[in-house]
Amino acid sequence: MITDVSERKLARAQKQVQILEQMIEDKTRELFITQEELRSAKEYFESIIRSMQDLLIVLRPEGTIQSVNERAVSLLGYQHEDELIGQFITKVLNDQEGFHELFLNVDDLEGPFNQRESSFIGKAGNSFPVLLSGSTLRDKKGKSCGLVLLALDIQERKILEQQLLQAQKMESIGQLAAGMAHEINTPIQFIGDNTRFLQEAFCELQPVLDHSTTLVETTESGSISIKSLDGIANAVKTADLPYLSEEIPKAIAQTLEGVERVSSIVRAMKEFSHPGVEGKTSADINSLIDNTIVVSRNEWKYVADIKTEFAPDLPQITCFAGQLSQVFLNLIVNAAHAIAEIVEGKDNETGTIRIATRIDNQWLEISVCDTGGGIPEQIRDKIFDPFFTTKPVGTGTGQGLALVHDIVVEKHQGTIVVESSPDMGTTFLLRLPINPVLEDSLQERMDTQNEHSTAHMKAIEV
């Protein structure tokens, strides 16, 4: 009896062991499958990251690099990702556009930031432009645990943009060529007229000089004849010296004025058309506007007067000078066309274009005002759209104000405000950031944070 009970207990135990073994085998198989799936998924995502043409950089909250993809390593000129991991982002990211502010306030960053132009610094010290976007990594509690940066290399696009901008500038110059030729022709004409007058005046003075030379020679020999005195008197009378004495200085002054006028036109055209350097340079905005006024003179002189109110203490700013010259040209030509529509058919009536510059704290303001017919309210929100134009077919491409917006807002992180009233004219107010001291303070704050983060990491290692 006891034996039967024991056998039944043993049988149940063996069955339970078999069940447990089967469960362990099933779990082991499931775990193996899961591990294979995880390994496959990892390889899949790693292959995606390896195939990316964009630079991928993952940052820790303190701003150090946690991981990078192969594209980033290659473009930055490094041999292995270990050379970058653990380094602060300041090693590769330029501070020019103030992106370090993102890393100083990463906990407060709401959502992603998209497509901001910046530049990276390679191992060799070379700088190249990128289109930067990113988002904050957060844990389950919503706390920031890092930052993911995605950067698109836009070196080729920048080259194409520069070529396109230069082509548009040359197109503008081509359209202004006839007017420029006329502007140069006018002073050349009175230079020629005055030069011919001086030539004729010299011919009239030549007898006076000849007789004067003869008189000097006879005086030195001690024998002055009445004939020589009569000769010089007749020559002086024939030459009309009082008239020549009055007109020759005027002719010379007018000629020099004409030469200076031609020189200023050529100089302005040269500075306007010069492609300039690829990066930003320090430039005098007042001078850029003056040159553009000279270049565009034939576009506005028949319909408007230009009045300038330049701030004398205007500082130079870091900018794309050639691009801003194109902005000023487009605004002046637009203002002239707006005024032309109002004064057309009205004899001797002209409008006014006012251009002013001033400083407003950390901003440089340029206002371009005209007395044209204004912009209808229903199209004001469209004027910066590419290819939008109210001009007849063949007279407008719709690129002028779109280019203005791109250069001021996108290229210079500035702003544009448009104020317009029917029959009262239009004002374009451009605001460009002056080189702020902010970059230095940001760098100092980043360096301080870097020191604290480094000390904290060393403490953890110890």
C-alpha positions in Angstrom: 0.0 0.0 0.0 2.8 2.3 1.0 4.6 1.4 -2.2 1.7 2.3 -4.4 1.4 5.8 -2.8 5.1 6.4 -3.3 5.0 5.3 -6.9 2.1 7.7 -7.5 3.9 10.6 -5.9 7.0 9.8 -7.9 5.0 9.7 -11.1 3.4 13.0 -10.4 6.8 14.5 -9.6 8.2 13.2 -12.8 5.4 14.6 -14.8 5.8 18.0 -13.1 9.5 17.8 -13.9 8.7 17.0 -17.5 6.3 20.0 -17.6 8.9 22.3 -16.1 11.5 21.0 -18.5 9.1 21.6 -21.4 8.3 25.1 -20.1 12.0 25.9 -19.7 12.6 24.6 -23.2 9.8 26.8 -24.6 11.0 29.8 -22.7 14.6 29.2 -23.8 13.4 28.9 -27.4 11.3 32.1 -27.0 14.3 33.9 -25.5 16.5 32.7 -28.3 14.0 33.9 -30.9 13.7 37.2 -29.0 17.5 37.6 -28.9 17.7 36.8 -32.6 14.9 39.4 -33.3 16.7 42.0 -31.2 20.0 41.2 -32.9 18.4 41.4 -36.3 16.6 44.7 -35.4 19.9 46.1 -34.1 21.7 45.1 -37.3 18.8 46.6 -39.3 18.9 49.9 -37.5 22.7 50.0 -37.6 22.6 49.5 -41.3 20.1 52.3 -41.7 22.3 54.6 -39.7 25.4 53.5 -41.7 23.6 54.3 -44.9 22.5 57.8 -43.8 24.0 60.6 -45.8 23.2 63.0 -43.0 25.4 63.5 -40.0 23.9 62.0 -36.8 25.3 63.1 -33.5 23.8 62.1 -30.1 24.6 64.3 -27.1 24.5 63.8 -23.4 22.7 66.5 -21.4 26.0 68.2 -20.5 26.8 68.7 -24.2 29.3 65.8 -24.7 29.1 63.5 -27.7 27.6 60.1 -26.9 27.6 58.6 -30.4 28.0 59.5 -34.0 27.4 57.8 -37.3 30.1 56.9 -39.9 29.0 59.8 -42.1 29.7 62.3 -39.4 33.1 60.7 -38.6 34.0 60.8 -42.3 32.9 64.4 -43.1 34.5 65.8 -40.0 37.8 64.2 -41.1 38.3 61.7 -38.3 39.4 58.1 -38.5 37.3 56.6 -35.8 34.2 57.5 -33.7 36.3 57.1 -30.5 38.1 60.4 -31.4 34.7 62.2 -31.0 32.9 60.3 -28.3 33.2 62.2 -25.0 34.2 65.5 -26.6 32.1 68.6 -26.1 30.0 69.6 -29.1 32.0 72.9 -29.2 34.8 70.8 -30.8 32.8 70.4 -34.0 30.0 72.9 -34.0 30.6 76.6 -34.8 29.2 79.1 -32.4 28.5 81.6 -35.1 24.7 81.3 -35.1 24.4 80.9 -31.3 23.4 77.3 -31.3 25.2 76.7 -27.9 22.2 78.4 -26.3 20.3 75.2 -27.1 22.7 73.1 -25.1 22.7 75.4 -22.2 18.9 75.2 -22.0 18.3 71.7 -23.3 15.8 70.9 -20.4 13.6 73.8 -21.5 13.6 72.9 -25.2 10.1 72.3 -26.3 9.8 69.9 -29.3 12.3 69.7 -32.2 14.0 72.6 -33.9 14.1 72.2 -37.7 16.4 73.2 -40.5 18.6 75.9 -39.0 21.7 76.8 -40.9 25.0 76.4 -39.0 28.4 75.1 -39.7 30.7 72.3 -38.5 34.5 72.4 -37.9 36.5 69.5 -39.3 39.6 68.0 -37.7 41.8 70.0 -40.1 40.1 73.2 -39.0 38.0 73.5 -42.2 34.5 74.8 -41.8 31.6 73.6 -43.9 27.9 74.6 -43.8 25.1 72.3 -42.6 21.4 72.4 -42.3 20.9 71.4 -38.6 17.8 70.0 -37.0 17.4 68.1 -33.7 15.2 67.1 -30.8 15.5 66.4 -27.1 15.8 62.8 -25.8 13.6 62.3 -22.7 13.2 59.4 -20.3 9.9 58.0 -19.1 9.6 60.8 -16.5 10.0 63.4 -19.2 13.4 64.5 -18.1 15.9 65.4 -20.7 18.6 62.7 -21.1 20.3 64.1 -24.3 19.9 65.8 -27.6 19.9 64.2 -31.1 21.4 66.4 -33.9 20.8 65.6 -37.6 22.9 67.7 -40.0 22.7 67.8 -43.8 25.9 68.8 -45.6 24.9 71.7 -47.8 28.3 72.7 -49.3 27.2 72.0 -52.9 23.9 73.8 -52.3 25.8 76.8 -50.9 28.0 76.9 -54.0 24.9 76.8 -56.3 23.2 79.5 -54.2 26.2 81.7 -54.6 26.3 81.1 -58.3 22.5 81.7 -58.6 22.8 84.9 -56.5 25.6 86.2 -58.7 23.6 85.3 -61.8 20.7 87.3 -60.5 23.0 90.1 -59.7 24.4 90.1 -63.2 20.9 90.0 -64.6 20.1 93.1 -62.6 23.3 94.7 -63.9 22.3 93.8 -67.4 18.9 95.4 -67.0 20.6 98.5 -65.6 23.3 98.6 -68.3 21.5 101.0 -70.6 20.8 103.4 -67.8 24.4 103.1 -66.6 25.6 103.9 -70.1 23.4 107.0 -70.2 24.7 108.0 -66.7 28.3 107.7 -67.9 27.6 109.3 -71.3 26.3 112.6 -69.7 29.5 113.5 -67.9 31.6 112.2 -70.8 29.9 114.6 -73.1 30.7 117.7 -71.0 34.2 116.4 -70.4 34.6 116.2 -74.2 33.1 119.7 -74.7 35.3 121.2 -72.0 38.4 119.5 -73.4 37.7 120.9 -76.9 37.2 124.3 -75.4 40.5 124.1 -73.6 42.1 123.0 -76.9 40.7 126.0 -78.7 41.6 128.3 -75.8 45.2 127.1 -76.0 45.3 127.8 -79.7 44.1 131.4 -78.9 46.7 131.7 -76.1 49.6 130.4 -78.3 50.2 133.7 -80.1 50.3 135.5 -76.7 52.9 132.9 -75.4 54.9 133.3 -78.6 55.0 137.1 -78.4 55.7 137.0 -74.7 58.7 134.7 -75.4 60.0 137.2 -78.0 59.5 140.1 -75.7 61.5 138.3 -72.9 64.3 137.6 -75.4 64.5 141.2 -76.6 64.4 142.5 -73.0 67.3 140.3 -72.1 69.3 141.7 -75.1 68.6 145.2 -74.0 66.6 146.2 -77.1 62.8 146.4 -76.8 61.1 147.4 -80.0 57.8 149.0 -80.5 57.0 146.2 -82.9 57.3 143.5 -80.2 55.1 145.5 -77.9 52.5 146.0 -80.5 52.6 142.3 -81.4 51.9 141.2 -77.8 49.2 143.8 -77.4 47.4 142.6 -80.5 47.8 139.0 -79.4 46.3 139.7 -76.0 43.4 141.6 -77.6 42.7 138.8 -80.1 42.8 136.1 -77.5 40.3 137.9 -75.2 42.2 137.1 -72.0 39.6 138.4 -69.6 37.1 135.8 -71.1 39.6 133.0 -71.1 40.7 133.8 -67.5 37.2 133.4 -66.4 36.1 130.4 -68.5 39.2 128.2 -68.4 39.1 127.5 -64.6 35.3 126.7 -64.9 36.1 124.3 -67.8 38.8 122.6 -65.7 36.5 122.3 -62.7 33.7 120.9 -64.7 36.0 118.4 -66.3 37.3 117.2 -63.0 33.8 117.0 -61.7 32.8 114.8 -64.7 35.9 112.6 -64.2 34.9 112.1 -60.5 31.3 111.4 -61.6 32.4 108.7 -64.1 34.8 107.3 -61.5 32.1 107.1 -58.8 29.7 105.3 -61.2 32.3 102.8 -62.3 33.5 102.2 -58.7 29.9 101.7 -57.5 29.2 99.3 -60.4 32.4 97.4 -59.6 31.6 97.1 -55.9 28.0 96.1 -56.7 28.9 93.5 -59.3 31.8 91.9 -57.4 30.9 88.4 -56.2 32.8 89.0 -52.9 34.0 86.3 -50.5 32.0 83.2 -49.7 31.6 84.0 -46.0 30.4 87.0 -44.1 32.6 90.0 -43.9 32.5 93.3 -42.0 30.7 96.0 -44.1 29.6 99.6 -44.0 25.8 99.5 -44.7 25.7 103.2 -45.5 28.4 102.8 -48.1 26.5 99.8 -49.6 23.3 101.8 -49.9 25.2 104.8 -51.5 26.7 102.6 -54.1 23.4 101.0 -54.9 21.7 104.4 -55.3 24.4 105.4 -57.8 24.0 102.1 -59.8 20.2 102.4 -59.9 20.1 106.1 -60.6 18.6 105.7 -64.1 15.8 103.6 -62.6 14.5 106.4 -60.3 15.8 109.8 -61.4 12.9 110.4 -63.8 10.2 109.6 -61.3 11.5 110.3 -57.9 14.1 112.0 -55.7 16.0 110.0 -53.2 16.6 111.4 -49.8 18.9 109.7 -47.3 19.1 110.0 -43.5 22.1 107.9 -42.5 23.2 107.4 -38.9 26.7 108.8 -38.8 27.8 106.5 -36.0 26.5 103.3 -37.7 28.9 100.4 -36.9 30.0 98.0 -39.4 28.2 94.6 -39.2 29.2 91.1 -40.2 27.1 90.2 -43.3 27.1 89.0 -46.9 27.7 92.5 -48.4 27.0 91.5 -52.0 23.7 90.0 -51.1 22.6 93.0 -49.1 23.5 95.2 -52.1 21.0 93.1 -54.1 18.4 93.6 -51.4 18.8 97.4 -51.5 18.7 97.4 -55.3 15.5 95.4 -55.4 13.8 97.7 -52.8 14.8 100.9 -54.6 13.7 99.6 -58.0 10.4 98.4 -56.5 9.9 101.8 -54.9 10.7 103.6 -58.2 8.2 101.4 -60.1 5.5 102.0 -57.5 6.0 105.8 -57.8 6.1 105.6 -61.6 2.6 104.1 -61.7 1.3 107.2 -59.7 3.1 110.0 -61.6 2.7 108.5 -65.0 1.1 111.1 -67.3 1.6 113.9 -64.8 4.1 116.5 -66.2 7.0 117.5 -63.9 5.6 115.5 -61.0 7.9 113.2 -59.1 7.7 111.2 -55.9 10.2 110.6 -53.1 12.1 107.6 -51.8 13.5 108.0 -48.3 16.2 105.7 -47.1 17.3 105.9 -43.5 19.6 103.9 -41.2 19.7 103.9 -37.4 20.7 101.8 -34.4 18.2 100.2 -32.1 20.0 98.4 -29.3 21.5 95.3 -30.8 19.8 95.8 -34.2 20.7 97.9 -37.2 17.6 99.2 -38.9 17.2 100.2 -42.6 13.9 101.8 -43.7 13.0 102.3 -47.4 9.9 104.5 -47.8 8.2 105.5 -51.1 5.3 107.8 -52.0 3.8 105.2 -54.4 0.3 103.8 -54.4 0.8 101.3 -51.6 0.2 97.6 -51.5 -3.4 96.3 -51.5 -4.2 94.6 -48.2 -5.4 91.4 -49.9 -2.0 90.7 -51.4 0.4 91.9 -48.6 0.8 88.4 -47.2 1.9 87.2 -50.6 4.5 89.7 -51.7 7.4 87.5 -50.4 6.2 84.4 -52.2 8.4 83.2 -55.0 7.1 84.1 -58.5 4.3 86.3 -57.1 4.1 89.5 -59.0 1.5 92.1 -59.9 3.4 93.4 -62.9 2.5 92.5 -66.5 3.9 89.4 -68.1 7.5 90.1 -69.2 8.2 92.9 -66.8 8.4 91.1 -63.5 9.7 87.7 -62.4 8.3 87.7 -58.9 11.7 86.9 -57.5 12.8 90.4 -56.2 11.0 90.4 -52.8 11.3 86.7 -52.4 15.1 87.1 -52.7 14.9 90.1 -50.2 13.2 87.9 -47.6 15.6 85.0 -48.1 18.7 87.2 -47.7 17.5 89.2 -44.7 15.6 86.6 -42.8 17.3 83.3 -43.7 20.8 84.4 -44.4 21.2 87.2 -41.8 18.6 86.1 -39.1 17.0 89.5 -39.5 13.4 90.7 -39.8 11.2 92.6 -42.3 8.2 94.7 -41.4 6.0 96.1 -44.2 3.8 99.1 -43.6 1.5 100.2 -46.5 -1.5 102.4 -47.0 -3.5 103.0 -50.1 -2.2 106.1 -52.0 0.2 106.8 -49.0 3.1 104.7 -50.0 5.0 101.7 -48.6 7.7 101.4 -46.0 10.0 98.4 -45.7 11.8 98.2 -42.4 14.7 95.8 -42.3 16.3 94.8 -39.0 19.8 93.2 -39.0 21.6 91.9 -35.9 24.7 93.8 -35.0 27.7 91.6 -34.0 26.6 90.9 -30.4 28.8 90.4 -27.5 26.4 87.5 -26.8 28.6 84.9 -28.5 31.5 85.6 -26.1 29.2 85.3 -23.1 27.6 82.1 -24.4 31.1 80.6 -24.9 32.1 81.6 -21.4 28.9 80.0 -20.0 29.5 76.9 -22.0 33.2 76.6 -20.9 32.1 77.0 -17.3 29.4 74.3 -17.7 32.0 72.1 -19.4 34.4 72.4 -16.4 31.6 71.4 -14.0 30.5 68.5 -16.2 34.1 67.2 -16.6 34.7 67.4 -12.8 31.4 65.6 -12.2 32.3 62.8 -14.6 35.8 62.4 -13.0 34.1 62.1 -9.6 31.9 59.4 -10.9 34.9 57.5 -12.3 36.7 57.7 -9.0 
